[in-house]
Structures are given as structure tokens and as C-alpha cells.
Amino acid sequence: MSKKLHIKKGDTVIVNAGEYKGQQGKVLEVLIAKERAIVEGVNMVSKHTKPNAANPQGGIIKKEAPIHISNLNLVDPKTGKATKIGRRLNDNNKLVRYAKKSGEEIK
């Protein structure tokens, strides 16, 4: 069974550790089995590619590499700072995520 993670695709996150500490970006993909996420503009690597239909010239392309979930925090929608995530039932008895710093619900 896979673990429930605190971030989802489309969330705005801030990196809290490592080489890219302090950078913000949007989550493009979450790799649940590896507990990693690909964040826009963070952890860029150079990848050597052979010529193909998408890239007829081939060569070196820059792309995002996965970063571990533990090094990411969600950005609080109210304050714009890093926050932890909680889960609670809303009015319709549906489980929703909320920012622990401001209490704001995360869409």
C-alpha cells in the first residue's frame, strides 16, 4: 500500500533543504512509490539525448530531476511562507487539507 503524501500535483511548494533551499515552484509530478516530486525550475540537470522526432538535433537538454518530499513544504495561501499540512473534515463531511500556520483551506 502506498503512503499518503502531503503534497499533490499543482501545489506551490518551497524547498526547505539542500542546494535549492528557498526556491519556490509548482509541482509538476509526484512519484508516490519513490516519495519524490518534480518541481518546476528546481533541481535542474543536463541530459544528453540522441536525435529523435521531438529533438531532431539531439544534444544536451536541461530538465527537472525529482527531489525528495521531505525537502518540500507547501506555501501557505495566506502568508506566502512555508507551512505544515493538516487534514480535517469540512462542512460537507469531506476530508480537506489545510495550512497549519493560517488555518486556511488548501484547494
DAJOFEN-V690643 format. One record per helix or strand of 3 or more residues. SS is the DSSP state (~ for helix, > for strand). FROM is the first residue (numbers start at 1). TO is the last residue. If there is no record, write none. Layout:
ss->SS from->FROM to->TO
ss->SS from->FROM to->TO
This chain:
ss->> from->12 to->15
ss->> from->24 to->31
ss->> from->36 to->39
ss->> from->44 to->49
ss->> from->59 to->64
ss->~ from->69 to->71
ss->> from->72 to->75
ss->> from->85 to->89
ss->> from->95 to->99
